[in-house]
């Protein structure tokens, strides 16, 4: 793991333990994304024998799937190299401090032509909540403290996949919009999901209620309601194998680029 701790792992694990029993009341978003991710999984015409699910709770029903909590293991995959056909993860990797390092580890434990399939929160997630809290805190307290995770954008995710050595990486996204009566119901759901503020540089002292009241006023409303938007990135990559489609060698093109530009 890198020396930079963006997230307080101990706090994340503590939150997960506290919400464990009540999570089924707040799992609607995870279940919706899991269904969409599963559709992508079924689109792959391959029988995977050895599957590893990286998550804080088991989602896959397959008898071939083993469960692994990456945070419990301090972001280290204690798995034999080139031993897995597929690594799968649903809305879990956004809590990783060293995502480039974890991607490299995932690539290492896959067999040649093995698949990595995952969903993560994208950079536009909860942008209205982020902006409302920042503006409210600036007005009330005269300063801003980090409150919402710095989610990765789709371009950077693609670059990370390539840097980790995955072949044929694909990243696509969609947005799930959830309507709420007010900002407080949204924050209650986030807490119930285990998605509370776990940033290492978060404000440790008490936040005045006036900050949240002001954020509730600022948050954009539609017919008296608010909308929370979750951008979801779906990523797929393959361990390199000689059977995969390869880019053409330099000089093999049949069309002169200068002719096109002219």
C-alpha positions as CSV (number, residue, x, y, z in Angstrom):
1,X,0.0,0.0,0.0
2,X,1.2,3.5,-0.7
3,X,2.3,5.8,2.1
4,X,-0.5,8.3,1.3
5,X,-3.7,7.5,3.3
6,X,-6.6,9.3,1.7
7,X,-9.1,7.2,3.7
8,X,-9.1,6.1,7.4
9,X,-9.3,2.3,6.9
10,X,-10.0,1.7,10.6
11,X,-13.0,4.0,10.5
12,X,-14.3,2.4,7.3
13,X,-14.1,-1.1,8.9
14,X,-15.8,0.2,12.1
15,X,-18.6,1.7,10.1
16,X,-19.1,-1.5,8.2
17,X,-19.4,-3.4,11.4
18,X,-21.9,-1.0,12.9
19,X,-24.2,-1.1,9.9
20,X,-24.0,-4.8,9.1
21,X,-27.3,-5.8,10.6
22,X,-29.3,-2.9,9.2
23,X,-27.7,-2.8,5.8
24,X,-30.6,-4.6,4.0
25,X,-32.7,-1.5,4.6
26,X,-30.1,0.6,2.6
27,X,-28.8,-1.8,0.0
28,X,-31.0,-0.6,-2.9
29,X,-28.2,1.2,-4.8
30,X,-25.7,-1.7,-4.4
31,X,-28.4,-4.2,-5.6
32,X,-29.3,-2.1,-8.6
33,X,-25.6,-1.7,-9.6
34,X,-25.0,-5.4,-9.0
35,X,-27.8,-6.3,-11.4
36,X,-26.3,-4.1,-14.1
37,X,-22.9,-5.5,-13.5
38,X,-24.2,-9.0,-13.6
39,X,-25.7,-8.3,-17.0
40,X,-22.2,-7.4,-18.3
41,X,-20.9,-10.6,-16.7
42,X,-23.5,-12.7,-18.5
43,X,-22.6,-11.1,-21.8
44,X,-19.2,-12.7,-21.6
45,X,-19.4,-16.2,-23.3
46,X,-16.9,-17.9,-21.0
47,X,-17.2,-20.4,-18.1
48,X,-15.1,-19.1,-15.2
49,X,-13.9,-21.8,-12.8
50,X,-12.0,-19.8,-10.2
51,X,-13.6,-16.5,-9.3
52,X,-12.6,-14.0,-6.6
53,X,-15.1,-11.4,-5.4
54,X,-13.5,-8.4,-3.7
55,X,-16.1,-6.9,-1.4
56,X,-17.1,-6.2,2.2
57,X,-20.0,-8.7,1.7
58,X,-20.6,-11.7,-0.6
59,X,-22.8,-10.8,-3.6
60,X,-22.1,-13.6,-6.1
61,X,-24.1,-16.7,-5.7
62,X,-21.8,-18.9,-7.8
63,X,-20.2,-21.9,-6.2
64,X,-17.0,-21.0,-8.0
65,X,-16.7,-17.7,-6.3
66,X,-14.6,-17.0,-3.3
67,X,-15.0,-13.9,-1.1
68,X,-12.1,-11.5,-0.1
69,X,-12.3,-8.4,2.0
70,X,-9.4,-6.2,0.7
71,X,-9.6,-3.7,3.5
72,X,-9.5,-6.3,6.2
73,X,-6.3,-7.5,4.6
74,X,-4.7,-4.0,4.4
75,X,-5.1,-3.8,0.6
76,X,-2.9,-6.8,0.1
77,X,-4.1,-9.7,-2.1
78,X,-2.7,-12.8,-0.5
79,X,-3.5,-14.9,-3.5
80,X,-1.3,-17.1,-5.7
81,X,-0.1,-15.5,-8.9
82,X,-1.9,-16.4,-12.1
83,X,-4.4,-18.5,-10.2
84,X,-7.8,-17.0,-11.0
85,X,-10.1,-16.9,-14.0
86,X,-12.0,-13.8,-12.9
87,X,-11.9,-11.0,-10.3
88,X,-15.2,-9.3,-9.6
89,X,-16.1,-6.3,-7.4
90,X,-19.2,-4.3,-6.9
91,X,-19.0,-0.7,-5.4
92,X,-16.1,-1.5,-3.1
93,X,-12.9,-0.2,-4.6
94,X,-13.6,3.5,-4.0
95,X,-12.3,3.0,-0.4
96,X,-8.9,1.9,-1.6
97,X,-5.9,4.2,-0.8
98,X,-3.6,2.6,-3.4
99,X,-5.9,1.9,-6.3
100,X,-3.0,1.7,-8.9
101,X,-1.2,-0.8,-6.7
102,X,-4.4,-2.9,-6.2
103,X,-5.0,-3.0,-9.9
104,X,-1.5,-4.3,-10.5
105,X,-2.1,-7.0,-7.8
106,X,-5.4,-8.0,-9.5
107,X,-3.6,-8.3,-12.8
108,X,-0.9,-10.5,-11.2
109,X,-3.3,-13.0,-9.7
110,X,-5.3,-13.5,-12.9
111,X,-4.5,-16.3,-15.3
112,X,-3.6,-15.3,-18.8
113,X,-6.8,-14.2,-20.5
114,X,-8.5,-13.9,-17.1
115,X,-11.1,-11.1,-16.7
116,X,-11.4,-8.3,-14.2
117,X,-14.9,-6.9,-13.9
118,X,-15.9,-4.2,-11.4
119,X,-18.2,-1.2,-10.7
120,X,-17.0,1.9,-8.8
121,X,-18.5,5.3,-8.0
122,X,-17.5,7.9,-10.7
123,X,-16.3,11.5,-10.3
124,X,-19.7,13.1,-10.8
125,X,-21.3,11.2,-7.9
126,X,-23.0,13.4,-5.3
127,X,-21.8,16.6,-6.9
128,X,-24.8,18.6,-5.7
129,X,-24.2,17.4,-2.1
130,X,-20.5,18.2,-2.3
131,X,-21.2,21.8,-3.6
132,X,-23.9,22.5,-1.1
133,X,-21.8,21.4,1.9
134,X,-18.8,23.3,0.7
135,X,-20.8,26.5,0.2
136,X,-22.6,26.2,3.5
137,X,-19.5,25.5,5.5
138,X,-17.7,28.5,3.9
139,X,-20.6,30.8,4.8
140,X,-21.1,29.5,8.4
141,X,-17.5,28.5,9.4
142,X,-15.4,30.6,7.1
143,X,-13.5,27.5,5.8
144,X,-14.0,24.2,4.1
145,X,-13.1,20.7,5.2
146,X,-13.3,17.5,3.0
147,X,-16.6,15.6,3.4
148,X,-17.1,13.6,0.3
149,X,-14.7,11.1,-1.3
150,X,-12.7,12.2,-4.4
151,X,-14.2,9.7,-6.8
152,X,-12.3,8.9,-9.9
153,X,-13.4,10.0,-13.4
154,X,-13.8,7.8,-16.4
155,X,-10.7,9.1,-18.2
156,X,-8.4,8.5,-15.3
157,X,-9.9,5.0,-14.7
158,X,-9.1,4.0,-18.3
159,X,-5.5,5.2,-17.8
160,X,-5.2,3.3,-14.5
161,X,-6.3,0.1,-16.2
162,X,-3.7,0.6,-18.9
163,X,-0.9,1.4,-16.4
164,X,-1.8,-1.8,-14.5
165,X,-1.1,-3.8,-17.7
166,X,-4.7,-4.9,-18.5
167,X,-5.4,-5.7,-22.1
168,X,-8.5,-4.5,-24.0
169,X,-9.7,-2.3,-21.1
170,X,-13.2,-0.8,-21.4
171,X,-14.8,1.7,-19.1
172,X,-18.4,2.9,-19.5
173,X,-20.7,4.7,-17.2
174,X,-24.3,5.5,-16.4
175,X,-26.0,7.7,-13.8
176,X,-28.5,6.5,-11.2
177,X,-30.7,9.3,-9.8
178,X,-32.5,8.9,-6.5
179,X,-35.1,11.3,-5.3
180,X,-35.2,12.4,-1.6
181,X,-37.5,14.7,0.4
182,X,-34.5,16.5,1.8
183,X,-30.7,16.5,2.3
184,X,-31.1,14.8,5.8
185,X,-32.8,11.7,4.3
186,X,-30.0,11.5,1.7
187,X,-27.3,11.6,4.4
188,X,-29.1,9.1,6.5
189,X,-29.1,6.7,3.5
190,X,-25.4,7.3,2.9
191,X,-24.7,6.5,6.5
192,X,-26.8,3.3,6.4
193,X,-24.9,2.2,3.3
194,X,-21.6,2.6,5.1
195,X,-20.7,5.6,2.9
196,X,-20.1,8.2,5.6
197,X,-17.1,10.5,5.7
198,X,-14.0,8.4,6.2
199,X,-11.4,10.8,4.7
200,X,-8.2,11.0,6.8
201,X,-8.2,14.8,6.5
202,X,-11.9,15.1,7.6
203,X,-12.8,17.6,10.2
204,X,-12.6,15.8,13.6
205,X,-14.5,18.3,15.8
206,X,-18.2,18.9,15.9
207,X,-19.9,20.4,12.9
208,X,-22.5,23.1,13.7
209,X,-26.1,22.1,12.8
210,X,-26.3,25.4,11.0
211,X,-24.0,24.1,8.3
212,X,-26.3,21.2,7.4
213,X,-29.4,23.5,7.7
214,X,-27.8,25.9,5.2
215,X,-26.7,23.1,2.9
216,X,-30.3,21.9,2.9
217,X,-31.4,25.4,1.7
218,X,-28.7,25.6,-1.0
219,X,-29.2,22.1,-2.5
220,X,-31.1,22.4,-5.8
221,X,-34.7,21.4,-5.6
222,X,-37.2,20.1,-8.2
223,X,-40.9,20.5,-7.1
224,X,-39.7,20.6,-3.5
225,X,-37.6,17.5,-3.8
226,X,-33.9,16.9,-4.2
227,X,-32.1,14.5,-6.4
228,X,-28.9,12.6,-5.6
229,X,-27.0,11.5,-8.7
230,X,-24.6,8.5,-8.5
231,X,-22.3,8.1,-11.5
232,X,-21.3,4.5,-11.8
233,X,-18.2,3.3,-13.8
234,X,-18.2,-0.2,-15.1
235,X,-14.7,-1.5,-15.9
236,X,-13.5,-4.6,-17.7
237,X,-10.0,-5.7,-18.5
238,X,-8.2,-8.9,-19.4
239,X,-4.9,-10.4,-18.4
240,X,-2.7,-10.3,-21.5
241,X,-2.6,-13.5,-23.6
242,X,-1.3,-14.2,-27.1
243,X,-4.7,-15.2,-28.3
244,X,-6.2,-11.8,-27.8
245,X,-6.6,-9.2,-30.5
246,X,-3.4,-7.2,-30.9
247,X,-3.0,-3.6,-32.2
248,X,-1.5,-3.4,-35.7
249,X,2.2,-2.9,-36.0
250,X,3.6,0.4,-37.0
251,X,3.7,0.9,-40.8
252,X,0.9,-1.6,-41.6
253,X,-1.7,1.1,-42.4
254,X,-2.9,1.2,-46.0
255,X,-4.1,4.8,-46.0
256,X,-1.8,7.8,-45.9
257,X,-2.8,10.1,-43.0
258,X,-1.7,13.2,-45.0
259,X,-4.2,12.3,-47.7
260,X,-7.0,12.3,-45.1
261,X,-5.9,15.7,-43.6
262,X,-5.8,17.2,-47.0
